[in-house]
Every structure is written in structure tokens, then in C-alpha cells.
Amino acid sequence: YAIDPDLLEEVPADDLDDEAPSAAEEELQKPPPSPPLVAMTEESDCETASTATSRSGAVLLRWLEAALKHSLGDDTAAESLTMCVDVVLFDGTTPINEESLDSAVEMLRGEAVSEEVLVEFACHAADLIAETQ
């Protein structure tokens, strides 16, 4: 990694040695080797893998956030809980499933979300699970 010279401290002229740098110091001053060309030309999944929530999932999360805002009366808490549910349900490695739904419902229950909201959320999420299968 390159270091901006402006970030380095100035060394007083008295502290500079007139000796030649040691082999270890010379090694530290060499730029890092560039990666092999083969590694740079290989295809990567980085461009094709998406961790974005699906359109249906985004609708579910918008509904949940609105329901939590109404139920809890705290916009910040509603937004935070919605982000947590997003991570639990749509982690990018597996599609939404019953296990992740159960985890999300239990997490929300632990945060004192009303049973009415939990039941309606579970119904909407179950519909989404059925769509993905």
C-alpha cells in the first residue's frame, strides 16, 4: 500500500545516519510485487453475485418498517429492527426460508413487537417463501 508522504513525520537531520541502509531496510523500501497476470484475468463472481434484497423482499421490508413505526411509535427503532430483519431473511447466501423467518420473528418478539404485527409479518413472509419455491 502506498503511503502519502505528507502523513510521514519529518526526521531531524541530526537523526539521519550516513551509513548505507541494511538489507532489511532495503527490502522494506521495495514496492510490493504486482499480482500475477493470470490472477487478474480470471473471472470473478464479484460482478455477478448480488446481496441486494429482491423486489418482493423490499416490499415486505417496507411494509414491516411502516408497521413497526406505527406499533412502536419510534422511527429509529423501527428502522433498526427492519435492517436486522433484512440481514436475517436476505443474507445473500440462501433464499428466504422458514428457519430464517422463525429467527426474524423471535428477534422481533424479543424486542417487544406486538403479536399482531408478528402474525401479519409471518403471513406476508410465508407468502414470499411460497413464491420463491
PyMOL commands that set and color helices and strands:
alter all, ss='L'
color gray80, all
select helices_A, chain A and resi 5-7+13-15+23-29+37-41+45-47+55-72+75-89+98-110+115-132
alter helices_A, ss='H'
color red, helices_A
deselect
rebuild
show_as cartoon
